[in-house]
């Protein structure tokens, strides 16, 4: 048996027990699980011979004997408080399962449905069947793995014209501490009806320091003229693996704004797919990633312009210290029918250490003639003149570095609309800068 087969089998052993534990769920879900499982058996865990994984080594992930996280036992989560955001409706998930005792949704209007995806299989099976797996599919390895193994997650359905004024905060916690590496597969399904509007925040955090693997998938369907603001915060522990996929499909005049903030994890990858499927649709995809030590952080964006007169904007920034590694891959694909496309992509990276490395690869694939598309990327260090100026005014090297680094990143926070979230992200950035982000001078 080859090494690749052995590695794949580590993720295959739990499938039959999972199916047995899920007896009674709708037939369409079981069928999806089987199809996804077969697909994962075919493709296995990606390796560096694949173009999309050229700079990311998953050997350690493949060799770790993860076990499916068991149902969490009731406990008082005193460490939950710092993760909560004032003024939001919050759903808490522990090890991939909904924890109603720590959640508070408040009174929702008649047109909004918010709760557990597992529960929605009973309460709204037709709605789930109409959308689950249709946007994401399972052609990629970790989407297939999630589709085969998910047990719970969030379900958000907005009927036509529904507006939810308060942000919806989905908090995904991993407990760890069981003595063996665990894996969880949170699944989130968002369906925004015509003329609906909502803000959705996903937070991923660890409660303990053990090794764990989080493999979430989020599907967002925006029907005509829907508006969704989507934020994603990954702040899991330094020993964790986090491989996430988000798929969004936008219909006529629908708008999606996304912000991804990554600060935790040993190996993190965020894959974001946006499909602009109808005229007038548009997306703004922003992101900030902070990496130090030996962290490895990937961000891969795939924007598909299928219809004419659609627009997309991408701005991702990275700050790397120590011996950290990062990958940015941004792909804009314009179909022949997508005339009048307006797309722009920017990736900027700041290296605080000469031992840090970033691979950046912006791409345009244009098959239409009447378009306006641009892309660009930069990798650099702090401006020595600006650093010298600040030091000459009495600031120490660390203080001057922190000030310039914050200035590099701070403009992205302007796009973060919920005040509580923006303040939380700013605090995380300040904490990261003050906790040992190494300067270029210190690494020479």
C-alpha positions as CSV (number, residue, x, y, z in Angstrom):
1,X,0.0,0.0,0.0
2,X,1.4,3.4,-1.0
3,X,2.1,6.2,1.5
4,X,-0.6,8.3,-0.2
5,X,-3.2,5.5,0.4
6,X,-2.2,5.2,4.1
7,X,-2.5,9.0,4.5
8,X,-6.0,9.0,2.9
9,X,-7.2,6.2,5.0
10,X,-6.6,8.3,8.2
11,X,-9.6,10.4,7.0
12,X,-11.7,7.4,5.7
13,X,-12.0,5.2,8.8
14,X,-14.8,7.2,10.5
15,X,-17.2,7.4,7.6
16,X,-19.3,4.2,8.2
17,X,-19.6,5.0,12.0
18,X,-20.8,8.5,11.1
19,X,-23.4,7.2,8.7
20,X,-24.7,4.9,11.4
21,X,-24.9,7.7,13.9
22,X,-26.9,9.8,11.3
23,X,-29.5,7.2,10.5
24,X,-32.9,8.9,9.9
25,X,-31.6,12.0,8.3
26,X,-33.1,13.0,4.9
27,X,-32.1,10.8,2.0
28,X,-30.7,13.7,0.0
29,X,-28.1,14.4,2.7
30,X,-27.0,10.8,2.8
31,X,-26.7,10.8,-1.0
32,X,-24.6,13.9,-0.8
33,X,-22.3,12.3,1.8
34,X,-21.8,9.2,-0.3
35,X,-21.0,11.2,-3.5
36,X,-18.6,13.5,-1.6
37,X,-16.9,10.5,0.1
38,X,-16.3,8.8,-3.2
39,X,-14.9,12.0,-4.6
40,X,-12.5,12.4,-1.6
41,X,-11.4,8.8,-2.0
42,X,-10.5,9.6,-5.6
43,X,-8.6,12.8,-5.0
44,X,-7.2,12.2,-1.5
45,X,-5.2,14.9,0.3
46,X,-3.7,17.4,-2.1
47,X,0.1,17.3,-2.6
48,X,2.6,19.8,-3.9
49,X,2.6,18.3,-7.4
50,X,-0.7,20.1,-7.8
51,X,-0.5,23.7,-9.0
52,X,-3.0,25.0,-6.4
53,X,-0.9,23.4,-3.6
54,X,2.6,24.1,-4.9
55,X,3.7,26.1,-1.9
56,X,1.8,24.3,0.8
57,X,3.0,21.0,2.4
58,X,0.2,19.0,4.0
59,X,2.3,16.0,5.0
60,X,2.0,16.7,8.7
61,X,-1.8,17.0,8.4
62,X,-2.1,13.8,6.4
63,X,-0.1,11.8,9.0
64,X,-1.9,13.0,12.1
65,X,-4.5,10.5,13.3
66,X,-7.4,12.9,13.9
67,X,-10.5,11.6,15.5
68,X,-14.0,13.1,14.9
69,X,-14.7,15.4,17.8
70,X,-17.3,13.9,20.1
71,X,-20.4,15.6,21.4
72,X,-19.2,18.3,23.9
73,X,-20.1,17.9,27.5
74,X,-21.8,20.8,29.3
75,X,-19.4,23.2,30.8
76,X,-19.2,26.8,31.8
77,X,-17.3,28.6,29.1
78,X,-15.7,31.4,31.0
79,X,-13.2,31.9,28.1
80,X,-16.1,32.6,25.8
81,X,-16.7,36.2,27.0
82,X,-13.8,37.8,25.2
83,X,-15.0,36.3,21.9
84,X,-18.5,37.8,22.1
85,X,-19.4,41.0,20.3
86,X,-21.8,43.5,21.7
87,X,-25.0,44.3,19.7
88,X,-25.0,41.0,17.8
89,X,-27.2,37.9,17.6
90,X,-24.9,35.0,18.5
91,X,-25.0,31.4,17.8
92,X,-22.3,29.3,19.5
93,X,-21.0,26.0,18.1
94,X,-18.7,23.7,20.1
95,X,-16.6,21.1,18.3
96,X,-18.9,21.5,15.3
97,X,-22.2,21.2,17.1
98,X,-24.8,23.9,18.1
99,X,-24.7,24.9,21.7
100,X,-28.1,26.6,22.4
101,X,-27.2,27.2,26.1
102,X,-24.5,29.7,25.1
103,X,-26.4,31.2,22.2
104,X,-28.8,34.1,22.1
105,X,-30.7,35.0,18.9
106,X,-33.4,37.2,20.3
107,X,-36.7,37.6,18.6
108,X,-36.5,37.4,14.9
109,X,-39.0,38.7,12.4
110,X,-41.2,36.3,10.5
111,X,-39.0,36.4,7.4
112,X,-35.7,35.4,9.1
113,X,-34.8,31.8,10.0
114,X,-31.6,31.4,12.1
115,X,-30.4,28.4,13.9
116,X,-28.8,24.9,13.7
117,X,-28.3,23.4,10.2
118,X,-28.9,19.9,11.7
119,X,-32.2,21.1,13.1
120,X,-33.1,22.7,9.8
121,X,-33.0,19.2,8.2
122,X,-36.2,18.6,10.3
123,X,-37.8,22.0,10.3
124,X,-37.0,23.2,6.7
125,X,-35.9,20.1,4.7
126,X,-37.1,21.6,1.4
127,X,-35.1,24.8,1.8
128,X,-31.9,22.9,2.8
129,X,-32.3,20.4,-0.1
130,X,-32.7,23.3,-2.6
131,X,-29.4,24.8,-1.7
132,X,-27.1,22.5,0.3
133,X,-24.1,21.5,-1.8
134,X,-25.4,23.3,-4.9
135,X,-23.1,26.3,-4.5
136,X,-20.0,24.6,-3.1
137,X,-20.3,21.1,-4.7
138,X,-17.5,18.8,-3.7
139,X,-14.9,18.9,-6.5
140,X,-12.2,20.0,-4.1
141,X,-10.7,17.7,-1.5
142,X,-11.6,19.6,1.7
143,X,-15.1,20.6,0.5
144,X,-15.7,16.9,-0.2
145,X,-14.4,16.0,3.2
146,X,-16.7,18.4,4.9
147,X,-19.7,17.4,2.8
148,X,-19.1,13.8,3.8
149,X,-18.5,14.4,7.6
150,X,-20.4,17.5,8.7
151,X,-22.7,17.1,11.7
152,X,-24.0,20.6,12.3
153,X,-23.5,24.2,11.6
154,X,-25.4,27.4,11.0
155,X,-28.5,27.8,8.9
156,X,-29.5,31.4,7.9
157,X,-32.5,31.9,5.6
158,X,-33.9,35.3,4.7
159,X,-37.2,35.5,3.0
160,X,-37.8,38.1,0.3
161,X,-37.4,41.7,1.6
162,X,-36.2,40.6,5.0
163,X,-33.6,42.9,6.7
164,X,-31.8,41.8,9.9
165,X,-30.5,45.0,11.5
166,X,-28.2,43.4,14.0
167,X,-25.1,41.4,12.9
168,X,-25.4,37.7,13.2
169,X,-22.3,36.3,15.0
170,X,-21.5,32.6,14.5
171,X,-18.9,31.5,17.1
172,X,-17.2,28.2,16.3
173,X,-15.1,26.8,19.3
174,X,-12.8,23.8,19.5
175,X,-12.3,22.4,23.0
176,X,-9.4,20.1,22.4
177,X,-7.8,18.8,25.6
178,X,-8.9,15.2,25.0
179,X,-5.3,13.8,24.7
180,X,-5.7,13.1,21.0
181,X,-6.0,15.3,17.9
182,X,-9.6,16.0,16.9
183,X,-11.3,17.2,13.7
184,X,-14.6,19.0,13.2
185,X,-16.4,20.0,10.1
186,X,-18.7,23.0,10.6
187,X,-21.1,23.7,7.8
188,X,-22.9,27.0,7.2
189,X,-25.6,27.6,4.7
190,X,-26.8,31.2,4.0
191,X,-29.7,31.9,1.6
192,X,-30.5,35.5,1.2
193,X,-33.8,36.0,-0.6
194,X,-34.5,38.8,-3.1
195,X,-34.1,42.3,-1.6
196,X,-32.9,40.9,1.8
197,X,-30.0,42.2,3.8
198,X,-27.8,40.9,6.7
199,X,-24.4,41.1,8.2
200,X,-22.8,37.7,9.2
201,X,-19.6,37.2,11.2
202,X,-17.8,33.9,11.6
203,X,-15.3,33.6,14.5
204,X,-13.1,30.5,14.9
205,X,-11.2,30.0,18.2
206,X,-9.6,27.4,20.3
207,X,-10.5,26.9,24.0
208,X,-7.4,24.8,24.7
209,X,-3.9,24.3,23.4
210,X,-4.2,20.9,21.9
211,X,-3.7,20.0,18.2
212,X,-6.9,20.1,16.2
213,X,-8.1,20.4,12.7
214,X,-11.1,22.6,11.7
215,X,-12.5,22.0,8.2
216,X,-15.4,24.4,7.6
217,X,-17.4,25.1,4.5
218,X,-19.7,28.1,4.1
219,X,-22.2,28.5,1.2
220,X,-23.8,31.9,0.5
221,X,-26.6,32.3,-2.0
222,X,-27.6,35.9,-2.8
223,X,-30.8,36.2,-4.8
224,X,-31.8,39.3,-6.8
225,X,-30.7,42.5,-5.1
226,X,-29.7,40.8,-1.8
227,X,-26.9,42.5,0.2
228,X,-24.7,40.4,2.5
229,X,-21.7,41.6,4.5
230,X,-19.6,38.6,5.5
231,X,-16.7,38.7,8.0
232,X,-14.5,35.8,8.9
233,X,-12.1,35.8,11.9
234,X,-9.6,32.9,12.4
235,X,-7.8,33.1,15.7
236,X,-7.3,29.4,16.7
237,X,-4.3,28.2,18.7
238,X,-0.7,28.0,17.4
239,X,-0.9,24.2,17.0
240,X,-4.1,24.0,15.0
241,X,-4.8,23.3,11.3
242,X,-7.6,25.3,9.6
243,X,-8.6,24.6,6.0
244,X,-11.7,26.6,5.1
245,X,-13.8,27.0,2.0
246,X,-16.4,29.7,1.2
247,X,-18.6,29.6,-1.9
248,X,-20.8,32.5,-2.9
249,X,-23.2,32.8,-5.8
250,X,-24.7,36.2,-6.7
251,X,-27.8,36.7,-8.8
252,X,-28.9,39.9,-10.5
253,X,-27.8,43.1,-8.7
254,X,-26.8,41.2,-5.6
255,X,-23.9,42.5,-3.6
256,X,-21.4,40.7,-1.3
257,X,-18.8,42.3,0.9
258,X,-16.3,40.0,2.5
259,X,-13.5,40.6,5.0
260,X,-11.2,37.7,6.1
261,X,-8.9,38.3,9.1
262,X,-6.4,35.5,9.9
263,X,-4.1,35.7,13.0
264,X,-3.9,32.2,14.5
265,X,-3.1,28.6,13.5
266,X,0.0,26.7,12.5
267,X,-1.3,26.0,9.0
268,X,-4.3,28.0,7.7
269,X,-5.8,28.1,4.2
270,X,-8.8,30.1,3.2
271,X,-10.4,29.4,-0.2
272,X,-13.0,31.9,-1.4
273,X,-15.0,31.3,-4.5
274,X,-17.3,34.1,-5.8
275,X,-19.6,33.5,-8.8
276,X,-21.1,36.6,-10.3
277,X,-23.9,34.8,-12.1
278,X,-26.1,37.7,-13.3
279,X,-25.9,41.2,-14.6
280,X,-25.3,44.0,-12.0
281,X,-23.9,41.7,-9.3
282,X,-20.8,42.7,-7.4
283,X,-18.4,41.7,-4.7
284,X,-15.7,43.3,-2.6
285,X,-13.3,40.8,-1.1
286,X,-10.9,42.2,1.5
287,X,-8.5,40.4,3.8
288,X,-5.6,40.8,6.3
289,X,-3.3,38.1,7.5
290,X,-0.7,38.2,10.2
291,X,1.9,35.5,10.5
292,X,4.9,35.1,12.7
293,X,7.1,32.2,14.0
294,X,6.8,29.3,11.6
295,X,3.1,29.9,10.7
296,X,1.9,29.2,7.2
297,X,-1.1,31.1,5.9
298,X,-2.7,30.7,2.5
299,X,-5.4,32.8,0.9
300,X,-6.8,31.7,-2.5
301,X,-9.5,33.7,-4.2
302,X,-11.4,32.6,-7.3
303,X,-13.8,35.1,-8.8
304,X,-15.9,34.0,-11.8
305,X,-17.5,36.7,-13.9
306,X,-20.1,34.8,-15.8
307,X,-22.6,37.6,-16.7
308,X,-22.1,41.0,-18.2
309,X,-21.9,44.3,-16.2
310,X,-20.7,42.8,-13.0
311,X,-17.9,44.1,-10.8
312,X,-15.4,42.8,-8.3
313,X,-12.8,44.3,-6.0
314,X,-10.1,42.5,-4.1
315,X,-7.6,44.0,-1.6
316,X,-5.6,41.5,0.5
317,X,-2.7,42.5,2.8
318,X,-0.2,40.4,4.7
319,X,2.2,41.2,7.5
320,X,4.9,38.5,8.1
321,X,7.5,38.2,10.8
322,X,9.9,35.5,12.0
323,X,10.2,32.6,9.6
324,X,6.5,32.7,8.6
325,X,5.3,31.7,5.1
326,X,2.3,33.0,3.2
327,X,0.6,32.4,-0.1
328,X,-1.7,34.6,-2.0
329,X,-3.4,33.3,-5.2
330,X,-6.0,35.5,-6.8
331,X,-7.7,34.4,-9.9
332,X,-10.2,36.5,-11.9
333,X,-11.9,34.6,-14.7
334,X,-14.0,36.5,-17.2
335,X,-16.3,34.3,-19.4
336,X,-16.9,35.3,-23.0
337,X,-20.5,36.4,-22.2
338,X,-19.3,38.7,-19.4
339,X,-18.9,41.9,-21.4
340,X,-18.5,45.2,-19.4
341,X,-16.8,43.4,-16.6
342,X,-15.1,45.7,-14.1
343,X,-12.6,43.9,-11.9
344,X,-9.6,44.9,-9.8
345,X,-7.2,42.9,-7.6
346,X,-4.5,44.0,-5.3
347,X,-2.2,42.1,-2.9
348,X,0.3,43.9,-0.7
349,X,2.7,42.3,1.7
350,X,5.0,43.7,4.4
351,X,7.9,41.6,5.6
352,X,9.2,42.5,9.1
353,X,11.9,39.8,8.9
354,X,14.3,38.8,6.1
355,X,13.5,35.2,6.9
356,X,9.8,35.5,6.1
357,X,8.6,34.5,2.6
358,X,5.4,35.2,0.7
359,X,4.4,33.7,-2.6
360,X,2.0,36.0,-4.5
361,X,0.3,35.1,-7.7
362,X,-2.4,37.4,-9.1
363,X,-4.0,36.1,-12.2
364,X,-6.4,37.4,-14.9
365,X,-8.1,35.0,-17.4
366,X,-10.1,37.2,-19.8
367,X,-12.2,35.7,-22.6
368,X,-14.3,38.8,-23.3
369,X,-13.3,41.9,-25.3
370,X,-15.0,44.8,-23.6
371,X,-13.7,44.7,-20.0
372,X,-11.8,46.7,-17.5
373,X,-9.5,44.5,-15.4
374,X,-6.4,45.2,-13.5
375,X,-4.2,43.3,-11.0
376,X,-1.0,43.9,-9.0
377,X,1.0,42.7,-6.1
378,X,3.9,44.0,-3.9
379,X,6.3,42.6,-1.4
380,X,8.4,44.9,0.6
381,X,9.8,45.9,4.0
382,X,9.2,49.0,6.1
383,X,10.4,52.3,4.7
384,X,13.8,52.9,6.2
385,X,13.5,56.7,5.9
386,X,10.1,56.7,7.7
387,X,11.6,54.3,10.4
388,X,14.6,56.6,10.9
389,X,12.3,59.7,11.1
390,X,10.2,58.2,13.9
391,X,13.3,57.0,15.8
392,X,14.8,60.4,15.5
393,X,11.7,61.7,17.2
394,X,12.3,59.6,20.3
395,X,10.5,56.3,19.4
396,X,12.2,53.0,20.0
397,X,12.6,50.6,17.1
398,X,9.7,48.4,18.3
399,X,7.3,51.4,18.8
400,X,8.2,52.9,15.4
401,X,7.8,49.5,13.7
402,X,4.4,49.0,15.3
403,X,3.2,52.4,14.2
404,X,4.2,52.0,10.6
405,X,2.9,48.5,10.5
406,X,-0.5,49.6,11.9
407,X,-0.6,52.3,9.2
408,X,0.0,49.7,6.5
409,X,-3.0,47.7,7.7
410,X,-5.4,50.2,9.2
411,X,-7.1,51.3,6.0
412,X,-8.7,47.9,5.6
413,X,-10.5,48.3,8.9
414,X,-12.5,51.2,7.4
415,X,-14.5,48.6,5.5
416,X,-15.5,46.8,8.7
417,X,-19.0,48.2,9.5
418,X,-19.9,46.6,12.9
419,X,-18.2,48.8,15.5
420,X,-17.7,46.0,18.0
421,X,-16.0,43.8,15.3
422,X,-13.7,46.7,14.1
423,X,-12.6,47.4,17.6
424,X,-11.9,43.7,18.2
425,X,-9.8,43.4,15.1
426,X,-7.8,46.5,15.9
427,X,-7.1,45.1,19.4
428,X,-5.9,41.8,17.9
429,X,-3.6,43.7,15.6
430,X,-2.2,45.8,18.4
431,X,-1.8,42.6,20.5
432,X,0.0,40.9,17.7
433,X,2.4,43.8,17.2
434,X,3.2,44.2,20.9
435,X,3.7,40.4,21.6
436,X,6.8,39.9,19.6
437,X,6.5,40.6,15.9
438,X,10.1,40.7,15.0
439,X,11.6,43.6,13.3
440,X,13.7,43.5,10.1
441,X,16.7,44.9,12.0
442,X,16.5,42.1,14.6
443,X,16.7,39.4,11.9
444,X,19.6,40.7,9.9
